């Protein structure tokens, strides 16, 4: 499966390379948690002085919170094998990483956990 990723800028100097996009391929059957973990560990997300960067991952829906100080992402989707709601077409999954500066990732996770884009 091919993954197309994009991310927000972390500083004005980072805008030189905007729109900060990339891609990678993963084996079919790789779950969403592992995909986000691979991207977070790959160096694609800039390291921030102080080790306190917080990111949210989206793909039509909120997917996860990633924090520079965490070992692994905290998922917001309940089924990491279900890609039905995600932004994908032609065997390409699109993930966007929103930069939330150095806010507390636990607080971000709690807020996003209760956030819904659509009424049930």
C-alpha positions in Angstrom: 0.0 0.0 0.0 1.3 3.5 -0.8 1.1 6.2 1.8 1.1 9.9 0.9 1.8 12.1 3.8 1.8 15.9 4.4 2.5 18.0 7.4 2.2 21.5 8.7 5.2 23.7 9.1 6.9 24.0 12.5 8.7 27.4 11.8 9.1 30.0 9.1 12.3 28.4 8.0 10.4 25.1 7.5 8.2 26.8 4.9 11.1 26.8 2.4 10.3 23.1 1.8 6.5 23.6 1.9 4.2 21.8 1.3 6.3 19.2 3.3 5.0 16.1 1.5 6.3 12.6 1.3 5.4 9.1 0.5 6.3 5.6 1.5 5.1 2.1 0.8 4.0 -0.5 3.4 3.0 -4.1 3.1 -0.7 -4.9 2.4 -2.4 -5.7 5.7 -0.3 -3.2 7.7 -2.5 -1.7 10.4 -3.0 2.1 10.8 -1.2 2.1 14.2 1.9 0.7 12.6 1.8 3.1 9.6 1.6 6.1 11.9 4.4 4.6 14.1 6.6 4.1 11.1 6.1 7.7 9.9 6.7 9.1 13.4 10.0 7.1 13.8 11.2 7.8 10.2 12.4 11.4 10.8 9.7 12.8 8.5 8.4 14.9 11.5 10.9 17.5 12.5 12.5 17.2 16.0 11.8 20.2 18.1 14.3 21.6 20.7 13.0 20.6 24.1 11.4 17.3 22.8 7.9 18.6 23.3 6.3 18.6 19.8 2.7 17.5 19.5 1.0 16.4 16.2 -2.5 15.2 15.3 -2.9 12.9 12.4 -6.0 13.2 10.1 -7.3 11.4 7.0 -10.9 12.6 6.7 -11.2 11.7 10.4 -8.9 12.2 13.4 -6.6 9.2 13.4 -4.0 9.7 16.2 -2.0 12.0 18.4 1.8 11.8 18.0 4.1 13.4 20.6 7.9 13.7 20.3 8.2 12.6 23.9 5.9 9.5 23.5 7.3 6.1 22.4 4.2 5.3 20.2 1.2 7.2 18.9 -2.2 7.3 20.7 -4.8 6.2 18.3 -8.2 7.9 18.0 -9.7 5.4 15.6 -11.1 2.3 17.3 -10.3 -0.2 14.6 -6.8 0.2 13.1 -7.6 -2.3 10.3 -10.6 -0.4 9.1 -9.7 2.1 6.4 -13.2 2.8 5.1 -13.5 6.3 6.5 -10.0 7.4 5.6 -8.9 9.5 2.7 -7.8 6.9 0.1 -8.2 6.3 -3.6 -6.3 4.3 -6.2 -4.5 2.3 -3.5 -3.1 5.5 -1.9 -3.8 6.4 1.7 -3.4 10.1 2.5 -2.4 11.2 6.0 -1.9 14.8 7.2 0.1 15.7 10.3 -1.1 18.9 12.0 1.5 20.6 14.2 0.3 21.8 17.6 3.5 23.3 18.9 4.5 22.3 22.4 1.0 21.9 23.9 0.5 19.0 26.3 -0.1 15.9 24.1 -2.2 14.3 26.9 -4.5 17.4 26.8 -4.7 17.2 23.0 -5.5 13.5 23.1 -8.3 14.0 25.6 -9.8 16.9 23.6 -9.6 15.0 20.3 -11.0 11.8 21.8 -14.3 13.5 22.4 -14.3 15.4 19.1 -16.5 14.2 16.3 -16.8 15.6 12.8 -20.2 14.2 12.1 -23.3 13.7 14.2 -24.3 10.1 14.8 
